[in-house]
Amino acid sequence: MSLAAAQEALARLVLDVPDFPKPGIVFKDLTPVLADHAAFTAVIDALADVGRDADGNAVVDKVVGMEARGFILAAPVALALGAGFVPVRKPGRLPRRTHQVAYDLEYGSDSLEAHRDAIAPGERVLIIDDVLATGGTAAATVRLIQACGGATHGFGVALELGFLDGRAALGDLAVTSLAIV
Protein backbone atom coordinates (compact mmCIF):
# COMPACT_ATOMS: atom_id res chain seq x y z
CA MET A 1 0.00 0.00 0.00
CA SER A 2 1.14 3.52 -0.64
CA LEU A 3 0.83 6.91 0.97
CA ALA A 4 -1.42 7.89 -1.94
CA ALA A 5 -3.80 5.03 -1.09
CA ALA A 6 -3.98 6.16 2.53
CA GLN A 7 -4.61 9.76 1.51
CA GLU A 8 -7.34 8.72 -0.93
CA ALA A 9 -9.02 6.57 1.72
CA LEU A 10 -8.96 9.38 4.26
CA ALA A 11 -10.35 11.91 1.77
CA ARG A 12 -13.12 9.51 0.77
CA LEU A 13 -14.15 8.07 4.14
CA VAL A 14 -13.54 10.57 6.96
CA LEU A 15 -16.81 12.17 8.00
CA ASP A 16 -17.35 15.60 9.58
CA VAL A 17 -19.61 15.53 12.64
CA PRO A 18 -20.65 19.06 13.63
CA ASP A 19 -21.01 20.10 17.28
CA PHE A 20 -19.25 17.05 18.71
CA PRO A 21 -18.13 16.74 21.47
CA LYS A 22 -19.17 20.36 22.10
CA PRO A 23 -21.02 23.01 20.12
CA GLY A 24 -18.76 24.67 17.57
CA ILE A 25 -16.40 21.70 17.22
CA VAL A 26 -16.36 19.76 13.93
CA PHE A 27 -15.22 16.24 14.83
CA LYS A 28 -13.33 14.25 12.20
CA ASP A 29 -14.75 10.72 12.39
CA LEU A 30 -12.28 8.07 11.23
CA THR A 31 -14.49 5.09 12.08
CA PRO A 32 -15.52 4.59 8.42
CA VAL A 33 -11.79 4.24 7.60
CA LEU A 34 -11.42 1.62 10.33
CA ALA A 35 -14.42 -0.31 9.01
CA ASP A 36 -12.95 -0.57 5.51
CA HIS A 37 -10.19 -3.21 5.46
CA ALA A 38 -8.30 -1.78 2.47
CA ALA A 39 -8.48 1.78 3.83
CA PHE A 40 -7.43 0.74 7.34
CA THR A 41 -4.53 -1.29 5.94
CA ALA A 42 -3.37 1.64 3.79
CA VAL A 43 -3.42 4.02 6.77
CA ILE A 44 -1.55 1.58 9.04
CA ASP A 45 1.08 0.91 6.35
CA ALA A 46 1.62 4.63 5.74
CA LEU A 47 1.90 5.38 9.47
CA ALA A 48 4.33 2.48 9.96
CA ASP A 49 6.58 4.04 7.31
CA VAL A 50 7.15 6.94 9.74
CA GLY A 51 9.08 4.47 11.92
CA ARG A 52 11.28 3.17 9.08
CA ASP A 53 14.46 4.40 7.43
CA ALA A 54 14.90 4.94 3.68
CA ASP A 55 15.68 1.23 3.25
CA GLY A 56 12.45 0.17 4.96
CA ASN A 57 14.06 -0.96 8.22
CA ALA A 58 12.33 -0.23 11.53
CA VAL A 59 14.20 2.42 13.51
CA VAL A 60 12.06 2.49 16.66
CA ASP A 61 11.83 0.26 19.71
CA LYS A 62 8.39 1.33 20.91
CA VAL A 63 5.23 2.86 19.47
CA VAL A 64 3.10 5.00 21.77
CA GLY A 65 -0.63 5.55 21.31
CA MET A 66 -2.72 7.94 23.34
CA GLU A 67 -6.10 7.09 24.80
CA ALA A 68 -8.30 6.17 23.23
CA ARG A 69 -8.36 6.47 19.43
CA GLY A 70 -4.57 6.49 19.30
CA PHE A 71 -4.60 2.89 20.56
CA ILE A 72 -6.52 1.80 17.47
CA LEU A 73 -3.79 3.03 15.12
CA ALA A 74 -0.65 2.69 17.24
CA ALA A 75 -1.01 -0.99 18.20
CA PRO A 76 -1.10 -2.31 14.60
CA VAL A 77 1.71 0.12 13.66
CA ALA A 78 3.81 -1.41 16.45
CA LEU A 79 3.11 -4.90 15.10
CA ALA A 80 4.05 -3.79 11.57
CA LEU A 81 7.36 -2.43 12.87
CA GLY A 82 8.17 -5.36 15.15
CA ALA A 83 8.15 -2.90 18.07
CA GLY A 84 6.48 -2.82 21.45
CA PHE A 85 3.28 -0.87 22.04
CA VAL A 86 2.91 1.54 24.97
CA PRO A 87 -0.51 2.89 25.93
CA VAL A 88 -0.64 6.43 27.28
CA ARG A 89 -3.77 6.67 29.42
CA LYS A 90 -5.95 9.07 31.31
CA PRO A 91 -5.26 9.26 35.07
CA GLY A 92 -6.10 6.29 37.26
CA ARG A 93 -6.31 3.67 34.52
CA LEU A 94 -2.82 2.18 34.78
CA PRO A 95 -2.23 -0.22 37.68
CA ARG A 96 1.39 0.56 38.56
CA ARG A 97 3.55 3.62 39.24
CA THR A 98 3.25 6.24 36.51
CA HIS A 99 4.56 9.54 35.27
CA GLN A 100 1.77 12.09 34.79
CA VAL A 101 1.63 15.23 32.62
CA ALA A 102 -1.17 17.83 32.36
CA TYR A 103 -1.99 19.48 29.02
CA ASP A 104 -4.53 21.70 27.26
CA LEU A 105 -6.96 20.52 24.59
CA GLU A 106 -8.67 22.60 21.93
CA TYR A 107 -11.79 22.38 24.12
CA GLY A 108 -10.52 22.00 27.72
CA SER A 109 -7.70 20.41 29.70
CA ASP A 110 -6.73 16.91 30.79
CA SER A 111 -3.73 14.83 31.87
CA LEU A 112 -2.04 11.66 30.70
CA GLU A 113 -0.05 8.89 32.35
CA ALA A 114 2.45 6.25 31.32
CA HIS A 115 3.95 3.47 33.39
CA ARG A 116 7.36 4.55 34.66
CA ASP A 117 8.97 1.43 33.19
CA ALA A 118 7.08 1.39 29.86
CA ILE A 119 10.01 2.87 27.95
CA ALA A 120 13.59 2.04 28.84
CA PRO A 121 16.21 4.79 28.86
CA GLY A 122 17.52 5.34 25.34
CA GLU A 123 14.70 3.54 23.55
CA ARG A 124 13.56 5.19 20.31
CA VAL A 125 9.85 5.94 20.34
CA LEU A 126 7.33 6.72 17.62
CA ILE A 127 4.11 8.47 18.64
CA ILE A 128 1.00 7.62 16.58
CA ASP A 129 -2.40 9.28 16.87
CA ASP A 130 -5.54 9.79 14.82
CA VAL A 131 -5.74 13.61 14.78
CA LEU A 132 -3.28 16.43 15.49
CA ALA A 133 -5.24 19.47 16.64
CA THR A 134 -3.59 21.96 19.03
CA GLY A 135 -0.70 19.59 19.77
CA GLY A 136 -1.32 19.54 23.52
CA THR A 137 -1.82 15.78 23.76
CA ALA A 138 1.21 15.06 21.58
CA ALA A 139 3.43 17.51 23.51
CA ALA A 140 2.35 15.95 26.81
CA THR A 141 3.16 12.52 25.40
CA VAL A 142 6.64 13.71 24.39
CA ARG A 143 7.16 14.86 27.99
CA LEU A 144 6.07 11.43 29.28
CA ILE A 145 8.52 9.70 26.93
CA GLN A 146 11.30 11.99 28.17
CA ALA A 147 10.34 11.29 31.79
CA CYS A 148 10.86 7.58 31.07
CA GLY A 149 14.25 8.31 29.47
CA GLY A 150 13.15 7.56 25.90
CA ALA A 151 13.99 9.49 22.74
CA THR A 152 11.09 10.53 20.53
CA HIS A 153 11.79 9.58 16.91
CA GLY A 154 8.75 11.31 15.44
CA PHE A 155 5.02 11.75 15.41
CA GLY A 156 2.73 10.16 12.82
CA VAL A 157 -0.90 11.16 12.49
CA ALA A 158 -3.72 10.26 10.13
CA LEU A 159 -5.27 13.76 10.06
CA GLU A 160 -3.86 17.15 10.95
CA LEU A 161 -6.14 20.11 11.57
CA GLY A 162 -3.77 22.59 9.95
CA PHE A 163 -5.73 25.67 11.00
CA LEU A 164 -4.98 24.89 14.67
CA ASP A 165 -1.17 24.81 14.12
CA GLY A 166 -0.55 21.86 16.43
CA ARG A 167 2.95 21.48 15.01
CA ALA A 168 4.00 24.62 16.88
CA ALA A 169 3.48 22.79 20.20
CA LEU A 170 5.92 20.07 19.07
CA GLY A 171 8.93 22.26 18.31
CA ASP A 172 11.43 20.49 16.07
CA LEU A 173 9.87 17.02 16.42
CA ALA A 174 9.39 15.44 13.00
CA VAL A 175 5.65 15.34 12.25
CA THR A 176 4.18 13.25 9.44
CA SER A 177 0.52 13.79 8.59
CA LEU A 178 -1.21 11.57 6.07
CA ALA A 179 -3.74 14.35 5.41
CA ILE A 180 -3.97 18.00 6.43
CA VAL A 181 -7.45 19.49 6.62
N, C-alpha and C positions, 0 to 999 in steps of 0.2 A: 504494500500500500504506500501511497505517496502523500506528501504534504498537501498537494492539490486535491486529492480525494478527501482528506480530512476537512479542508476548507470548504469544498463543495457540499459535503454532508452537513457541516455546521450552518452554512448559508441556507440550505434547503430545509433543515429540520428544527432549528432552534426557534422557539415560539416566544413572543413577547406577552407577558401577563401584566397588564396595568394594575396599579394600586396594590401590589403585593411585595413585601409583607405589610407595607404601610401606604397610605394615600400619597400619591406623587412619585412613588418608586415604580419603575418598569422592570420587572423581574425577567431575566433571560432563562427560560426553561429548557434545560438540556435533556430532559427525560425522553423526548422522542428520538434523540441521537442514541441514547442508551438502549432503547427498545429495538433499534435497527442494527442487526449483527454486523453488516458491512460498514455502516457508519461508525459504530462503536469501535470496531477493529481498526479502522483508518485513524481515528482520533488517538487511540492507545499507541499505535505504531508511531505516529508523528510525535507524540509526547515522549515516548521512549527514546527517540532520536536525540532529544535534548541531553540525555545522559550518555551519549556515545561520542567518540572522537571521529575524525574524518574517515578512518578506516572501518568504522562500524563497531568498534570495541567499546564495551561498557567502561565508563570512567568514574563510576560512583559506587559506593559501598552500601548506601541506604537511600531509600526514597521516602520522603515525608509527605503525608496527606493530612489536611486539616479537616476537622469535624464540620459537617458530616459529608457533604458532597465531594470533598477532596479525597475521601476514602475510596469512593467508587472509581476514580481515575488513577489514583496513586498506587493502589494495590496491584492491579494488572500491569502497570508500568514497571513496578519492582520485579514482578515475575519475568517480564520481557527482558529486563536487564540482568537477571540473575543476582539481584540485590535484595537486601532485607527491606521490609516495610515498617515504618514507624508512624503510629497514629498520634496526632496532636489533638488533644481533647479539651472540652470545656471543663471547668473546675469540678472536682469531686467525682470524676468518672474513671480515674485510673487508680488501681488498688495499692500502689506502692509510692515511695517518696518521689516527688516531682519537683521540677522547676516550674514557676508560673510567671507569666508576663501579661500585663494589661495592655489593651490597645483600643483605638477608636475605629468604629465602622462608619459607613456613609450614612447610617441611620441610628446611631447610638454608640454604646461602648460594651466591651466584653473582656474576657481574659482566656488564655489558653494554658494548657499544661502538657508537659512531656515527662515521661519517666526519666529520672536522673541518669540511669544507665542505658537508655535506649540507643544512644550514639556514643561510641567510644572516641576518646581523644584522637584527633587526626583523621577520622573517617570523613570521606567525601560524600556530601549529601545533596540530593536533588529534591527540590520542593515542587510538588504538582498540585494544582487546584483547578477548579472548574472556571471561575471568573476572577479576574483582577479588577477591582473597583478602585477604592482609595489607596489600597496597598497596606492598610493597617494590619490586617490578618497576616499577610506575607511578611511584613517587617517584624511583627511579634514572633513569628515562627523562626525567622533568621536569628533573633535574639535567643530563642530557646535552643537552637542548634549550637550557637556559640557558648551558651551556658553549659552544655554537655561536653564542649571541647571539639565539636565537629567543625568542618569547613564547608560552607555552602558553595556548591558547584554552580548552581543556577536555579532558575525558577521557570517552570513550564506551565502554561495555562491554555485552556481551550479558547476562552473568550476574554478579551480585554475591553473594558469600557473606557476607551481612549479619552473621552471628554472629562473623566475624573482624574486623569494624570496619576494613576497609582504607581507608575514607575518612579516618580519623584521620591516616594517613601522608601524605595529600595536602593537608592544611591547608585553605586557602580555594579551592583549585582546584575549578571546577564539574565535578561528576561526574554523568553520566547513565547509569543502568542500565536496560536493557530489562526485566530481571527480577531480583528480589532473593529469594534462597533462604536 
